[in-house]
Amino acid sequence: MLVVLLVSGGACRPSDRTTAGAAAPARLGIGRPAMTAEIRAWDTDVMPDGTGLPPGSGTAAQGAEIYRRKCAACHGKTGTEGPFDRLAGREPRQAFPFGRDPRLVKTVGNYWPYATTLYDYLNRAMPLTAPGSLKPDEIYALVAFLLWRNEIVADTAVMDAQTLPRVFMPARDRFVLDNRRGGAEVR
C-alpha cells in the first residue's frame, strides 16, 4: 500500500497550469444576503467616545443587586474574592508596573482605559453562563456599580449614554495608541 501511495503521489499534486484571469464568481451559491435587522442585531460595538451606546440608565445601587444575582458567583461578593478575575481594586494607584511585576492584578480600576469598553464587554460576554443576555439598563447599572467599587464615581452617579463616555478612567493616559505599520519599531 505504501508503495502505491509513493508511486502515485505525483498524480495528487496540484495542476501546474495557471488560472490567470479567472475571476471569483459573484455569488458562491451558499447562504443569503443578511437582512438589515440581522445586521443591526449584531452591530453592538461601543466606541471609547460612546458611539454605539443604547438608551438606558443605571445606578450603583441597582447594579449591586444585579451583581449579587449574576456576577458574584464568579467574581466574589465584592468583586475581589474570585474565583475568576478580580474586578475591584485600584492598587497600585499611581504606578503602572504590570509589565514588571506579574503578581499585580489588573482590575477595572487600575487597568481599563475607557468606561465605555466596560459596557461593551459586559454587553457581549457576560454573564459567563448567558453572554449577551443583559438588558441595557442592567449593563449601565453594573457599570455604575463596578466604577463605584473602584472609587471612580460616586455611589449616586447615574450611568447612561451621555454620562458614561465622560467618566475619566485612572489608566486612560497610560495607554499609547499602537500605530505601528509593521516591522521592528516598538512604542
C-alpha positions in Angstrom: 0.0 0.0 0.0 2.8 2.4 0.9 4.5 1.7 -2.5 1.2 2.5 -4.3 1.0 5.8 -2.4 4.6 6.8 -3.1 4.3 5.9 -6.8 1.0 7.7 -7.3 2.0 10.7 -5.3 2.7 12.8 -8.4 -0.9 12.4 -9.5 -2.1 14.1 -6.4 -0.1 17.3 -6.9 -2.0 20.5 -7.8 -2.0 21.3 -11.5 0.9 23.3 -12.9 -1.5 25.2 -15.2 -2.1 28.8 -14.2 -5.6 30.2 -13.9 -4.5 33.8 -14.6 -7.5 36.0 -15.4 -10.0 33.7 -13.7 -12.3 35.7 -11.5 -14.2 34.5 -8.5 -17.9 34.1 -9.1 -20.1 37.0 -7.9 -22.1 34.5 -5.8 -21.0 31.2 -4.4 -24.5 29.8 -4.2 -24.5 29.4 -0.4 -26.3 31.4 2.2 -28.3 34.5 1.6 -27.8 38.3 2.0 -28.1 39.4 5.6 -31.2 41.4 6.4 -30.9 44.9 7.8 -32.5 43.8 11.1 -30.0 40.9 11.4 -27.0 43.2 10.9 -28.4 45.7 13.4 -28.8 42.9 16.0 -25.1 42.1 15.7 -23.8 45.6 15.4 -23.5 46.2 19.1 -19.9 47.6 19.4 -19.4 50.6 21.6 -16.6 53.0 20.9 -14.5 54.9 23.5 -16.4 58.2 22.7 -19.7 56.5 23.5 -20.8 55.9 19.9 -23.0 52.9 19.9 -24.3 53.2 23.5 -28.0 52.4 23.6 -30.7 54.3 25.5 -31.0 53.3 29.2 -29.5 54.1 32.6 -28.5 52.6 35.9 -27.1 53.4 39.3 -24.6 51.6 41.6 -27.5 50.7 44.0 -29.3 49.0 41.1 -26.1 47.4 39.9 -25.3 45.9 43.4 -28.4 43.8 43.2 -27.8 42.6 39.7 -24.1 41.9 40.6 -25.2 39.8 43.5 -27.5 37.7 41.3 -25.5 37.4 38.1 -21.8 38.1 38.9 -20.9 37.3 42.5 -20.7 33.5 41.9 -17.7 34.1 39.6 -16.1 37.3 40.9 -16.9 37.2 44.6 -19.2 39.2 46.9 -17.4 42.5 46.4 -15.5 41.8 43.2 -12.3 41.0 44.9 -12.7 37.4 46.0 -12.9 35.4 42.8 -12.6 32.6 41.8 -12.5 34.4 38.4 -10.9 37.7 37.6 -10.8 40.4 40.3 -12.9 43.4 39.2 -12.4 45.9 42.0 -9.2 47.4 43.4 -7.1 50.4 42.5 -3.7 49.2 43.7 -1.2 50.3 42.6 -2.8 53.7 42.5 -0.2 55.8 40.7 2.2 53.3 39.2 1.6 51.1 36.3 4.2 48.3 36.7 2.2 45.4 35.4 4.8 44.5 32.8 7.5 44.2 35.5 5.5 42.5 38.3 3.1 39.8 37.2 1.8 39.5 40.7 -0.1 42.7 40.4 -3.7 42.2 39.5 -5.3 44.1 36.6 -8.7 45.4 37.6 -11.4 47.8 36.2 -10.0 50.5 38.4 -6.3 50.3 37.6 -6.1 49.0 34.1 -9.1 49.7 31.9 -8.6 52.9 29.9 -12.3 53.6 29.0 -15.5 53.1 30.9 -17.4 52.6 27.6 -15.2 49.5 27.0 -16.6 48.0 30.2 -20.1 48.5 28.9 -19.1 46.9 25.6 -17.5 43.9 27.3 -20.4 43.3 29.7 -22.8 43.5 26.8 -21.1 41.0 24.7 -19.6 38.5 27.1 -21.3 38.5 30.5 -22.6 36.7 32.4 -20.5 33.7 31.6 -23.5 31.4 31.7 -25.6 33.6 29.3 -23.5 36.0 27.4 -25.4 38.8 25.7 -28.5 38.3 27.9 -28.2 41.5 30.0 -30.5 44.4 29.1 -29.1 47.9 28.6 -30.4 49.2 32.0 -28.8 46.2 33.7 -25.5 46.8 32.0 -25.5 50.6 32.9 -26.3 49.6 36.5 -23.5 47.0 36.6 -21.0 49.6 35.1 -22.1 52.1 37.7 -21.6 49.6 40.5 -18.2 48.5 39.2 -17.0 52.1 38.8 -18.2 52.9 42.3 -16.5 49.8 43.7 -13.3 51.1 42.1 -13.7 54.6 43.6 -14.1 56.2 40.2 -17.7 57.5 40.5 -19.9 58.3 43.5 -22.5 55.8 44.6 -25.2 58.2 43.4 -23.9 58.5 39.9 -26.3 57.6 37.1 -24.6 56.0 34.1 -26.2 56.4 30.6 -25.2 57.2 27.1 -24.3 60.8 28.0 -22.5 60.3 31.3 -20.6 57.1 30.7 -18.2 58.5 28.0 -17.4 61.4 30.3 -16.0 59.1 33.0 -12.3 59.5 33.2 -10.6 56.2 34.0 -7.4 56.3 36.1 -5.5 54.3 33.4 -6.6 56.3 30.4 -3.4 58.2 30.0 -1.3 55.1 30.5 -2.2 53.6 27.1 -0.5 54.6 23.9 -2.2 54.2 20.5 -0.4 51.4 18.6 0.2 53.0 15.3 2.9 50.6 14.1 2.9 49.8 10.4 4.9 46.6 10.8 8.5 45.8 11.3 10.6 46.1 14.4 9.5 49.5 15.8 8.1 49.4 19.3 6.3 52.1 21.2 
